[in-house]
Amino acid sequence: MQTAARTAFVTVADYLAAEERSQERHEYLGGLVYAMAGETRDHNRIAQNLLFQIRQKIKNGPCQAYVSDIRVNLHLHTDEYYYYPDIVVTCDKRDNDKRFVRHPRLIVEVLSDSTERVDKREKFFAYTQIASLQEYVLVAQASREVTLFRRSNHWKAEVSSGAKTAVALKSLRMKIAMDGIYEGV
């Protein structure tokens, strides 16, 4: 479960400076800082499987994929946010900062007990406000189920489940077999 690291308002500059020195990762939500929970081997393996397949597809193109240590930076109303998604893909030349992405095309979160509520509600709302985002993907750990939200489908949930199905990531013009996502899990 995510817990607030501090209860007092923290500036973006102070957050970024502290994050440079910190041994653990924190997310920043409009002045509040939250420590990130550690994850399981299955969580890590699922994210690695997805990243490997995505990187194979985009390796000769303009897109770049990053896993868990690169933040997504966004603005909602007058507040600034920094989240650490499990996978983020950007294809935008303006994304040239070493530590975060502002123009993601695809964001993937692997669900866990400690993050599922935040991923499905808070992050869904925040991420879908990003103009460049085309797809937001939630991957279950406990079952072979992937929920995909697309801008082109007005962010309505599209659920894929079962061992013999595939997930179509239209934003990257690719399909990933469910067996490939859950290999070794």
N, C-alpha and C positions, 0 to 999 in steps of 0.2 A: 504494500500500500504506500502511496506517496504521502509524505508528511511535509509540512512547511518547515524549512530549515530556519527561517527567521519570521517573526510576525510583523516587524517594522517594514515600512516601505524601503525598497532598495532601488537605486537608479540603475539604468541599463549599463552605464559605464562601470559602476561598482560591481554589478553582476558579471560582466565580461572579464573584468580584471580578476575577480575572485575565482572564476571558472578556469582561468589560465593556470592558477596555482593549485587548484583542488585535485585530490586523488579520486574523488567520486564526481559523477555528473549531476547537474541540477537543471531543472527547467525553470524558465522565468515567465511569469504570467502577470503582466501589468503591474509590476512592483513587488510581487511575492515570489519567493524562491522555494522550489520544492526539490528535495533529494530524490534521485531515481532509485527504484528498487532493483535489486539483483535479479537475474533471470535463471531459468533452468537450462540444462543441456538440450532438451528438446526444443525450447524456444530458440536457442542459438543455432541449432542444426537446421531448423525450418528457415530461419533468416538467411543462413549461409546457402542453403539449397536454392532459394529464390534468387539471391544475389548472383550466384554462379550462372544460373540460366539467363538472367537479365543481362549480365555483362557479356555473355557469349553472343547475344543478339545485337547488342549496341556497340560492340568494341570497335567497329570501323566507322562509326558515325559521330555526329556532333553531341550525342547525349553522354552523360556521366552518371554512374550509380554509386551511391555511398551507403554505408551500413553504420548504424547506431551512434557513431561518434561525431557525426556532422549534424548540426542543428538546422531547423527550418525557422526562419525569422519572418514574422508577419505582424501587421498592424490591424487592430480591430478598434474602430472608433478612434479614441485618443490614446489607447494603450498599445504597448509593444509586447510581443510574445516570442519566446524561443523554446521550441520543442525539439526533442531528440527522437525522430521516428526510427523504426527498425531499418527501413530502407527508404531512400529518397532518390529520385531520378530527376535530373534537370537537363534540358536541351537548350537552355538560354545562355547566350554569350555574356549577358550581364552578370551571371553568377560566377564571379571571379574571386570572391572572398575565400580565404583559406579555411574558415571555420563554420560557415553557414551558407545556406541556400535561401534565396528570396523568391525564386521563380520555378518552383517544382512542377513537373509534368505528372509525376506518379509518386504517391506515398503509400507505403505498406507498413502496417502494424501487425505484429504477431501477438495475439491476445494471451493474457495470463490472468490469473485470479486477481492479482494486485492492480492490473491496469485496464481490465476489460471495460468497466463502467466509464472511465475517462476516455478511452479510445473510441467507444461507441457514441458518446454524447458530446463531451467538451471538445475533444480533438476533431470529431466529425464537424461540428459547427465551425470551429476555427479554420480548419483546413479548407472546407468548401467555400470559404470567403476569398481564397487566394485565386486571383483571376487566371493564372497560368495552369492551375491544377486541372487535369482532365480525369484522373481516376484516383480513388482512395480505396485501398484493399485491406480487409481485416481477415486474418488467417487464424483459425482456431487451433489450439494445441490438443485438446481432449478428443476431438473427432476430426475426420477428414472433411472439413467444411471451410469454404472461402466465400466471404461476402464482399462483393464488389459494388462500388458506387461510382457512377459516371456522370460527369457534367451533361453529356449529350442525352442522358436518360433522366435529367432533372434530379439527380442524386437518389434515385429509387434503388433500393437494395436488389441485387441480383445474386442469388445463392447458388453455389456449385457444391455438390457433395458426392461422395462415393469414390471408390478407388479408380474406376475407369473413365472418369470425366476429365475435362481440361478447363483451364481458366483462360479466357481470351482477354489479353491486355491490349485493347485497341490503341491505346496511346503509344504503344511501342510496336504495334503490328506484329504481335506474337501470341502464341498459345503455350501454356505450361501445363503439362500433365500433372494430375493430382499425385500420382506415384512419385513424380520428380520432386514435388514440394515436400512430401513426407518421407522421402528416402532416408532410411536409417532411424526413423522415429517409431 
